[in-house]
C-alpha cells in the first residue's frame, strides 16, 4: 500500500510541474552542419593521433610585405565552430 502512495505522490508532483519541456525539430541544414563538424573533428583527431576531439583550435598567419611590414592574424575554433569573438589582426 505504501508503494502505491509513493507512486501517486510522484505522479502528482510530475503532473503539477510548471516547467515545460519543448522538443524542437532540427532543420536539415542544421543537421548537415552538425554532421560535417563531427566528421571534421574526427578526421583531425585521427590525423593528429589525439585520444579525444580537439576542443579549441587556434590558427595563426603572419605575412611580411617587402620585409618591412609584418601583419598577423589569429582565428579560433571552439568545438569545431568559428569563435568570432576572438578574431585578431595585428600590425
Secondary structure, DSSP 8 states (H G I E B T S, - for coil): -HHHHHHHHHHHHHHT-----------HHHHHHHHHHHHHHHHHHHHHT-SS--SEEEEEEEEEETTTEEEEEEEEEETTEE-GGG-EEE-
